């Protein structure tokens, strides 16, 4: 069990030491293994997750079992099936570890209690807006960029993830075949 420190999550920098002590018990620390699911489709989404260490992928799986990767989250990022969490409905997405991960999670009830009691709404609004910007950028890249340009954009935006994400998973995220990704990877190395 890891003791939550004020420096572990940037959110806590907005709080006094006393406020941090009051809310730190709302955060549950959990270690997850590679390939383990935090969220499964058609289950209730009780938590929002802060990735302390590790890497996770948020995915949608179609009825014909084709996976579409929505996003990756790694150290310092928050992730969940946001629609299911906020509306308290069943998940349409899955959240799975790509690496062994250490995660702090906070329940729906505690999350909203903290927002009511402490001045943290702007923090989460800022995180939300940055997430929307990233999603819009990703949608536009899928609609308008060539596979080569999508690959180069990914490298530019997330250079530290290139060696952490398996090529088969990255090809799904970029919307290209594994063979195309290998070609792009080899071209980029030259």
N, C-alpha and C positions, 0 to 999 in steps of 0.2 A: 504494500500500500504506500503510495506516495503522498506526502503532505503538500497540499496546494500552497504555493508561495505567491506573494503579491506580484512578483515579476513574471510569473508563468503565463499570464494572459494580459494583453495590452489593455483590455477593458478595465482592469483593476487600477490602472494608473489614474483613472478619473475619480477614484474613491479615496476618502481618508483612511487611515489605518483602522480606525474604529469601524467604519462602514465595511471595509474588506473583511474584518473578523466576523461581522454580523452575517455576511452573505456567503462566505467561503464554504459553509456546510451545505449549501444548496447544490454545489458541484460535486458530482460523483466521478471518481477516477476509475478507469477500467483499462486493462491491457487486452488487446485483441490480437489474434494471430493472423498471419497472411491467409487470405481467402475467406476469412470469417465475415459474416454479414452482420451489420449493425441494424439495417432495415431490410425487411423482406416485403415484396409486393403483397398487397391485400391484408397487411397487418396494420394495427394502430401505430401511429408515430407519436411516441410519448416524449421524445427528447430532441434537443438540438445539440449538436456535437462540436466541440472545439478540438482540433487536431493539435495535440501537444508535440507528438513525434509520429512519423509514419506518413502513409499515403493511402488515400481511399478514392474510389470511383463511384460516381452516381450514375446509374444506368436505367434505361427503359428497355424491357424485353417485350417484343411483339408476340402475338398469338402463335405465329409460326416460328417462335423462338429465335428471332433475330435480335441481337443486342445493339442498342444505340447508346453510346456513352454521352451523357449530358455534361459532365464536368469531372475534374479531379480536384481534390483538396489535400493540402499538405500542411506542414508546420505553420501555425499561426492563422489558419483558416477555420471558418465555421461552416458546417454542412448539415443538411437534413433534406428530407422531401418537404420543402417549405409549404407547399399547398396542403399536404396532409397534416403537417404540424399545426399550422395556423388555423385551419378549418376543422381540425380534429376529425379527419376522415381517414379512410384506409389508404395506405401507400399505393401509388402507381409506379413508384421508382424503387430501386434497390440501392443500398449503400454497402459497399464491400471493400475490405482492406486489400490493398495490393502489396502491402508490406506489414510486418508486425508493427502495431501502432499503439501509442499511449494516448488516451482520449479522456477529456473531461466532458461530461454530459450534464445537462440541466433539464429538468422536467418542464413540461408545459405550464403547470401550476406555479412552480418556482420562478420560471422565466418572467411570467406576467406579474408576479408579486414583486420581484426585483425592479421591474420597469415602473411599477406604480410608486414604489418607495424611494428609489434612488434616481439621480439625474443621468440615466444611461440611454434614454431613447435616441438621442442624437448619435451616439456611438453605433447603435444597431441600424439606424437610418443610413448612416454613412456606409456601413458594411453592405447594406442592402442595395444602395445605389451603385456602389462599385461592382457588386454582383450583376446587377442589371446591365451595366455598361459592358462588362465582360461577355455576358450572354448575347447582347446585341452585336458586339464585334464578332462573336463566333458565328451567329446566324448569317451576318453579312458575308463573312468569309466563305461559308458553305455555299451561299448563293452566287457569289461573284468571283471568287478566286480560283485559280487553277490548283491542282493538287500540289504542285511545286511551291506555289505562293503560300498555300495553307501550311505546308510543312515549315517553310522559312519563317512564317509569322509565329508559329508555335515555338520554334527555337529561339526567336527573338524575345517573346513574352515569357517563356518558361525554360530558360536554358538548363536550370538545375534538374528538371524533370526528365530530360531526354534519356539519360542512362538509368533512370529509376523505373520507367514504364516499359513493360514488355512490348516488343514491336507489334505483336498481334493485337494488343489493346490499343496502342497508339494508332494503328491503321484504322480501327473502328472509329476512334475519336475523330480522325481526319477525314473519314469517309472515302478511304482508298483501299485498294487490295494490299495484301501483305507484300506481293511482288513489287507493286508500284512504290511502296514505302521503302523497300530494300534498294530500289534504283535511286530514289531521292536521297537516301542516306549515303549511298556510295558517291553520288554526284556532289553532295555537300562536303564530304570528306576531302575531295580533290582540291 
